[in-house]
Amino acid sequence: MNSIEDKLKKMIVKASRINISENDINEKINLVDDLQLDSIDVMKLIIDIENQFSILFNEEDLLLDNLSSYGNLLNYIMKLTNKEK
């Protein structure tokens, strides 16, 4: 099964600047502090997510606080795709 969670974890592992596995990613892991993504990395990840899930992030939701953790990002994607966790 290739769920949204699995796909997102793979994308985050690929974007991360540190050596991390999908099993290391949890709801609270911070994309910037824990995975060392900079603003350009985050924007690239957002573009990849939009393409992968055929969604568009609202400009006002692109605040780093809203998308800072895996859990926040996953919840946002679920909301845009009308899926439940």
Secondary structure, DSSP 8 states (H G I E B T S, - for coil): ---HHHHHHHHHHHH-SS---GGG--TT-BTTTTT---HHHHHHHHHHHHHHHT----GGG--TTTTSBHHHHHHHHHHHHT---
